[in-house]
Each structure stands twice: as C-alpha cells, then as structure tokens.
Amino acid sequence: MATPKTAIATHDASKPAETESLPSLVGRLGEDVMQLFDTKLSLLKVEIKEEANAYARGAVALALGGIVAAVGFALLNVAIAFGVSTLFSETTLSQPARYALGFVLTGLFYLVIGAIVVLATKSRLAKQAIVPNRTVEELRKDKQWLKNEL
C-alpha cells in the first residue's frame, strides 16, 4: 500500500525563535499549513485510488462470473425446458406448444432467481462505505490540533 510522503518543515535554525519577526512566523505557519493540506490531499488521493481499484477488481470478477454463469444457465435452461415439456406429454397440446410451455416456465423460474441475486448484490454494495475514513479521521485530528494551538 502506498502512503503519501510527509515533508518536514524546515526553517532557519540559526535564528532563535524569539527573535523572528511576526511576519516571518506567520509566513512559516502558512507554509506549514499548506504542507499539511498537501499531505492530507495526498492521503485522500491514495485512499480514493485504493477504493477505485477494489471496485474495479470486483466489477471484473462479477463480469467474468456472470459470463460463465450465463453459459451454464443457458445450457441448463434448455435441458430443463425440454424436461418440463415432457410433463405435458399427456395433454392435447402440439409438440411445439409443449416445448414453448416448458421454455416459458423455465424462463420464469430463472427470472425470479436472477432477480433475487441482483437484489442481494445491490444490497451488499449499498452497505459499502464510500467515505475515506482514514482521511476524515486525520482531518478531525488536525482540526482539534489547530483549535488547541490557536
């Protein structure tokens, strides 16, 4: 996992802090605050990139799994539809009508199962946190630190 590099603020150590002028102290404070925000922004970028990569890997896995499952379901669906159509062999329906009825009933069954899977996956993804928690926590700490210092 990549982490943002934190830069260390440098200032002229030969000058004692008591003799520095107010404008130079304010300038150094401004530089330090900008450096802090740059570091926090870098952390946010890394965290968002990690989340995007996790979603991309999940999407690819879902797509590949969906393709394999679709082929399997298609073959299984045909076999089951022909099997269901044999249940209507004692009726006065024609052979094409029995096949059609078998395919319709099998298709409805798979439609219900597919809807259940899609709703369950949607619910699971909705629970996924989108907020970059580490960045938010760092910003809270910085806010508290700034309150205490100022």
C-alpha positions in Angstrom: 0.0 0.0 0.0 1.4 3.4 -1.0 1.4 6.1 1.6 1.9 9.8 0.9 5.3 11.2 1.8 5.3 13.7 4.6 7.7 16.5 4.2 9.4 18.0 7.3 9.1 21.8 7.6 12.5 23.4 7.6 13.4 26.9 8.8 16.5 28.8 9.6 17.8 27.1 12.8 20.5 29.8 13.2 17.8 32.3 14.2 16.4 31.8 17.7 12.5 31.6 17.6 12.2 34.6 20.0 14.0 37.0 17.6 11.9 36.0 14.5 9.6 38.7 13.3 5.8 38.2 13.4 5.5 38.3 9.6 8.2 35.5 9.2 6.4 33.4 11.9 3.0 33.9 10.1 4.7 33.1 6.8 6.2 29.9 8.2 2.8 29.0 9.7 1.2 29.5 6.3 3.8 27.3 4.7 3.3 24.6 7.3 -0.5 24.7 7.0 -0.2 24.4 3.2 2.2 21.5 3.6 -0.2 19.8 6.0 -3.1 20.2 3.5 -0.9 18.9 0.7 -0.1 15.8 2.8 -3.8 15.3 3.6 -4.7 15.7 -0.1 -2.1 13.1 -1.0 -3.6 10.7 1.6 -7.1 11.3 0.1 -5.8 10.6 -3.4 -4.2 7.3 -2.3 -7.3 6.2 -0.4 -9.6 7.0 -3.3 -7.3 5.2 -5.7 -7.4 2.1 -3.4 -11.2 2.2 -3.3 -11.5 2.6 -7.0 -9.1 -0.4 -7.6 -11.1 -2.6 -5.2 -14.3 -1.7 -7.1 -12.7 -2.3 -10.5 -11.4 -5.8 -9.4 -14.8 -6.6 -8.1 -16.5 -5.5 -11.3 -14.2 -7.6 -13.4 -14.8 -10.7 -11.2 -18.6 -10.1 -11.4 -18.5 -9.8 -15.2 -16.4 -12.9 -15.6 -18.6 -14.9 -13.2 -21.7 -13.6 -15.0 -20.5 -14.7 -18.4 -19.7 -18.2 -17.1 -22.9 -18.4 -15.2 -24.9 -17.2 -18.3 -23.4 -20.0 -20.4 -24.2 -22.6 -17.8 -27.7 -21.3 -17.2 -28.4 -21.3 -20.9 -27.4 -24.9 -21.3 -29.2 -25.9 -18.1 -32.2 -23.9 -19.1 -32.6 -25.7 -22.4 -32.3 -29.1 -20.7 -34.8 -28.2 -18.0 -37.2 -26.7 -20.6 -37.2 -29.9 -22.6 -37.7 -31.8 -19.3 -40.6 -29.7 -18.3 -42.2 -30.0 -21.7 -42.3 -33.8 -21.2 -44.6 -33.2 -18.2 -47.3 -32.0 -20.7 -47.0 -35.1 -22.9 -50.5 -36.4 -21.9 -52.1 -33.1 -22.9 -53.7 -32.4 -26.2 -51.2 -29.6 -26.9 -49.0 -29.9 -30.0 -45.3 -30.7 -29.6 -44.2 -27.1 -30.3 -46.7 -25.8 -27.8 -45.4 -28.2 -25.1 -41.8 -27.1 -25.9 -42.9 -23.4 -25.7 -44.7 -24.0 -22.4 -41.6 -25.8 -21.0 -39.4 -22.9 -22.0 -41.7 -20.2 -20.6 -42.0 -21.9 -17.2 -38.2 -22.5 -17.0 -37.6 -18.9 -18.1 -39.8 -17.6 -15.4 -38.1 -19.7 -12.8 -34.7 -18.3 -13.8 -36.0 -14.8 -14.0 -37.1 -15.0 -10.3 -33.8 -16.5 -9.2 -31.8 -13.8 -11.2 -33.9 -11.0 -9.6 -33.1 -12.4 -6.1 -29.4 -12.5 -6.9 -29.3 -9.0 -8.3 -31.2 -7.5 -5.3 -28.9 -9.3 -2.8 -25.8 -8.0 -4.6 -27.2 -4.4 -4.8 -28.0 -4.5 -1.1 -24.4 -5.7 -0.3 -22.8 -3.0 -2.4 -25.1 -0.3 -0.9 -23.6 -1.1 2.5 -20.0 -0.5 1.2 -18.6 2.6 2.8 -17.6 5.3 0.3 -16.2 7.8 2.7 -12.4 7.8 3.0 -12.3 7.0 6.8 -8.6 7.5 7.3 -8.6 10.9 5.7 -11.6 12.0 7.7 -10.0 10.9 10.9 -6.8 12.7 10.1 -8.7 15.9 9.3 -10.6 15.6 12.6 -7.3 15.3 14.4 -5.8 18.3 12.6 -8.9 20.4 13.4 -8.6 19.5 17.0 -4.9 20.3 17.0 -5.5 23.7 15.3 -8.2 24.5 17.9 -5.7 23.7 20.7 -2.8 25.6 19.2 -4.8 28.7 18.2 
